[in-house]
Amino acid sequence: MRADDIPEIRTLDLFRHMSEDRFNDLIRGAYVQTFPPQVELITEGDTADFLHVVLSGTVELYSSWNGRETSMATVRPISTFILAATIKDAPYLMSARTAEKARIILLPSLDVRNVFEADSDFARAVVTELAQCYRAVVKTTKNLKLRTSQERLANYLLRNHRRAGGALEFDLQVEKRRLASFLGMTPENLSRAIKALRPYGVEIDGATVRITNLADLEQFARPSPLIDDYTT
């Protein structure tokens, strides 16, 4: 690791309050790599040898079974994946690949576990992050089980509208095939859902989204902080 890489991860909630000595123990065996797009970083079922920290670019978490594949999440800077497997010394439950060129720090899992045992501040931060991840999984499950495909798409667009600072025109950050998988539908169902939202003030042309009637879209989507707010 270069010296100027260290401040980037030191400010993460996961590492912010741990002692300087323990932080040095954690990063002593770490290294940074830059990966081109579409490189598989980890494979589900493999042993969790490293905790990954995404410094730039994006990483897609996905899973496959019986010839089928689904997108689970997109990891953006600066954040980690997959913490639970590292702490439990368990196999990865998901695979990961770069969605675009990405710069990633790899922290040896053994060092992470040793510091977890020795540094109470780091241990509390790990528990907090895992609790946040658990709550995110519950919200994602509620979104998939309680909403129709059109409602899932509508709320996804509203979340991206808020992430874009309230802009009524913004670009989708993922290709439509991956978006369909993430929302639990086929590409054909996504196309039908896009058409079904037109009467509610949504126009999607390629990757560009235009919300022409925000009130109608919100009335249809009925967003809930207990499903859609991933910060709580």
Secondary structure per residue as TSV (DSSP state, phi and psi in degrees):
chain	resnum	aa	ss	phi	psi
A	1	M	-	360.0	139.1
A	2	R	-	-78.7	155.8
A	3	A	G	-61.1	-34.5
A	4	D	G	-78.2	-5.2
A	5	D	G	-79.2	-27.1
A	6	I	H	-63.5	-47.2
A	7	P	H	-59.5	-27.9
A	8	E	H	-64.2	-40.2
A	9	I	H	-91.8	-21.0
A	10	R	H	-63.8	-27.4
A	11	T	T	-82.4	-9.0
A	12	L	S	-63.1	144.2
A	13	D	T	-55.1	-32.6
A	14	L	T	-63.9	-32.3
A	15	F	T	-115.0	-5.7
A	16	R	T	-62.9	-39.7
A	17	H	T	-102.1	0.8
A	18	M	S	-75.7	158.0
A	19	S	-	-67.0	156.1
A	20	E	H	-63.9	-39.7
A	21	D	H	-63.9	-44.5
A	22	R	H	-67.7	-35.6
A	23	F	H	-63.6	-40.7
A	24	N	H	-64.1	-38.4
A	25	D	H	-60.9	-38.0
A	26	L	H	-67.5	-40.2
A	27	I	H	-96.6	0.4
A	28	R	T	-62.2	-32.3
A	29	G	T	-104.1	10.7
A	30	A	-	-81.7	155.7
A	31	Y	E	-148.3	161.3
A	32	V	E	-111.2	136.3
A	33	Q	E	-131.8	147.8
A	34	T	E	-107.7	126.3
A	35	F	E	-114.7	139.7
A	36	P	-	-73.2	172.3
A	37	P	T	-63.6	152.7
A	38	Q	T	63.6	33.8
A	39	V	-	-100.2	128.6
A	40	E	E	-76.8	123.0
A	41	L	E	-93.1	-42.8
A	42	I	E	-140.8	157.0
A	43	T	-	-124.7	130.1
A	44	E	T	-57.7	139.2
A	45	G	T	97.8	-21.4
A	46	D	S	-78.0	160.5
A	47	T	B	-70.6	142.3
A	48	A	-	-80.3	90.6
A	49	D	-	-82.4	-25.8
A	50	F	E	-138.8	148.9
A	51	L	E	-95.2	128.7
A	52	H	E	-101.2	138.6
A	53	V	E	-121.1	117.8
A	54	V	E	-84.0	116.6
A	55	L	E	-93.6	-34.4
A	56	S	E	-154.0	159.9
A	57	G	S	81.0	-172.0
A	58	T	-	-132.9	151.7
A	59	V	E	-127.0	133.5
A	60	E	E	-97.7	127.7
A	61	L	E	-94.8	131.7
A	62	Y	E	-146.8	166.8
A	63	S	E	-141.8	156.4
A	64	S	E	-140.3	152.8
A	65	W	E	-161.8	132.3
A	66	N	T	52.9	42.0
A	67	G	T	82.7	1.7
A	68	R	E	-113.1	152.2
A	69	E	E	-134.9	144.6
A	70	T	E	-138.9	144.2
A	71	S	E	-83.0	129.9
A	72	M	E	-99.7	-41.4
A	73	A	E	-168.1	163.3
A	74	T	E	-119.3	127.4
A	75	V	E	-102.4	126.9
A	76	R	-	-119.5	161.6
A	77	P	S	-65.5	154.5
A	78	I	S	-99.4	119.0
A	79	S	E	-155.9	169.4
A	80	T	E	-109.8	161.5
A	81	F	E	-156.9	155.0
A	82	I	-	-103.3	110.3
A	83	L	H	-68.3	-41.0
A	84	A	H	-61.2	-44.2
A	85	A	H	-63.7	-36.2
A	86	T	H	-64.6	-47.9
A	87	I	H	-66.8	-39.6
A	88	K	H	-81.8	-9.2
A	89	D	T	54.1	49.4
A	90	A	-	-120.6	164.2
A	91	P	B	-65.0	150.7
A	92	Y	-	-63.5	136.6
A	93	L	S	-92.6	-9.1
A	94	M	S	-136.6	158.2
A	95	S	E	-97.6	165.3
A	96	A	E	-142.1	141.0
A	97	R	E	-143.1	154.2
A	98	T	E	-72.4	131.7
A	99	A	S	-86.2	-23.2
A	100	E	S	-152.5	175.2
A	101	K	-	-53.0	131.1
A	102	A	E	-139.0	144.8
A	103	R	E	-112.0	124.3
A	104	I	E	-135.4	136.4
A	105	I	E	-93.7	134.5
A	106	L	E	-111.8	118.3
A	107	L	E	-105.4	121.6
A	108	P	E	-55.5	129.8
A	109	S	H	-60.4	-36.1
A	110	L	H	-61.4	-41.3
A	111	D	H	-64.3	-39.9
A	112	V	H	-61.6	-44.7
A	113	R	H	-67.3	-39.1
A	114	N	H	-63.4	-43.2
A	115	V	H	-69.7	-34.4
A	116	F	H	-57.8	-39.8
A	117	E	H	-72.2	-28.6
A	118	A	H	-99.3	-23.2
A	119	D	-	-118.9	110.3
A	120	S	H	-66.9	-34.8
A	121	D	H	-65.4	-41.7
A	122	F	H	-65.4	-41.3
A	123	A	H	-61.3	-42.4
A	124	R	H	-64.0	-39.2
A	125	A	H	-65.1	-38.5
A	126	V	H	-63.2	-46.1
A	127	V	H	-60.8	-42.0
A	128	T	H	-62.6	-43.7
A	129	E	H	-67.3	-40.0
A	130	L	H	-66.2	-36.2
A	131	A	H	-63.6	-41.2
A	132	Q	H	-63.8	-40.9
A	133	C	H	-63.8	-40.5
A	134	Y	H	-61.5	-44.3
A	135	R	H	-64.4	-35.5
A	136	A	H	-65.0	-39.3
A	137	V	H	-63.8	-41.9
A	138	V	H	-61.1	-44.0
A	139	K	H	-64.6	-40.8
A	140	T	H	-63.5	-41.1
A	141	T	H	-64.3	-42.5
A	142	K	H	-61.9	-41.5
A	143	N	H	-60.2	-42.9
A	144	L	H	-72.5	-36.4
A	145	K	H	-88.4	-27.1
A	146	L	H	-101.4	-12.4
A	147	R	S	-119.2	150.8
A	148	T	-	-74.4	169.5
A	149	S	H	-61.4	-38.4
A	150	Q	H	-66.2	-38.8
A	151	E	H	-68.2	-37.6
A	152	R	H	-63.7	-44.1
A	153	L	H	-64.6	-43.1
A	154	A	H	-60.2	-44.2
A	155	N	H	-71.8	-33.0
A	156	Y	H	-61.4	-43.2
A	157	L	H	-66.6	-37.0
A	158	L	H	-66.8	-38.1
A	159	R	H	-63.5	-40.3
A	160	N	H	-71.6	-31.8
A	161	H	H	-60.4	-44.5
A	162	R	H	-69.1	-39.2
A	163	R	H	-64.4	-27.9
A	164	A	T	-86.2	15.9
A	165	G	T	76.6	22.6
A	166	G	T	88.0	7.3
A	167	A	-	-64.5	140.7
A	168	L	S	-90.2	-4.8
A	169	E	E	-133.8	127.6
A	170	F	E	-156.9	168.3
A	171	D	E	-101.3	142.7
A	172	L	-	-63.5	137.3
A	173	Q	S	-89.5	-4.0
A	174	V	S	-134.8	155.2
A	175	E	-	-69.3	155.8
A	176	K	H	-63.8	-31.9
A	177	R	H	-62.4	-43.9
A	178	R	H	-69.9	-36.7
A	179	L	H	-62.7	-44.2
A	180	A	H	-58.7	-44.9
A	181	S	H	-62.4	-44.6
A	182	F	H	-61.8	-36.2
A	183	L	T	-86.9	3.5
A	184	G	T	74.9	40.5
A	185	M	S	-145.3	166.8
A	186	T	-	-82.6	161.4
A	187	P	H	-56.2	-35.0
A	188	E	H	-66.8	-41.0
A	189	N	H	-65.9	-35.1
A	190	L	H	-63.7	-42.6
A	191	S	H	-60.4	-40.8
A	192	R	H	-67.8	-37.9
A	193	A	H	-65.7	-38.3
A	194	I	H	-60.7	-45.1
A	195	K	H	-65.2	-37.1
A	196	A	H	-68.1	-21.7
A	197	L	T	-88.0	-6.9
A	198	R	G	-57.9	-43.2
A	199	P	G	-64.5	-14.1
A	200	Y	G	-102.4	16.1
A	201	G	T	88.5	34.4
A	202	V	E	-124.2	128.4
A	203	E	E	-124.7	126.1
A	204	I	E	-123.4	116.6
A	205	D	E	-120.6	104.5
A	206	G	T	66.0	-119.6
A	207	A	T	-98.7	-0.5
A	208	T	E	-93.6	128.1
A	209	V	E	-108.9	131.4
A	210	R	E	-124.0	125.2
A	211	I	E	-101.0	111.7
A	212	T	S	-96.5	-15.0
A	213	N	-	-146.8	88.2
A	214	L	H	-63.8	-39.9
A	215	A	H	-62.3	-43.8
A	216	D	H	-65.0	-40.1
A	217	L	H	-64.4	-43.8
A	218	E	H	-65.8	-37.2
A	219	Q	H	-65.6	-38.2
A	220	F	H	-71.3	-45.0
A	221	A	H	-74.7	-35.3
A	222	R	-	49.4	61.1
A	223	P	-	-61.3	148.0
A	224	S	-	-130.4	132.8
A	225	P	H	-63.6	-20.8
A	226	L	H	-80.1	-3.0
A	227	I	H	-124.5	-41.3
A	228	D	H	-100.5	-15.9
A	229	D	-	-94.5	101.0
A	230	Y	T	-83.9	4.9
A	231	T	T	-91.8	-10.4
A	232	T	-	-101.5	360.0
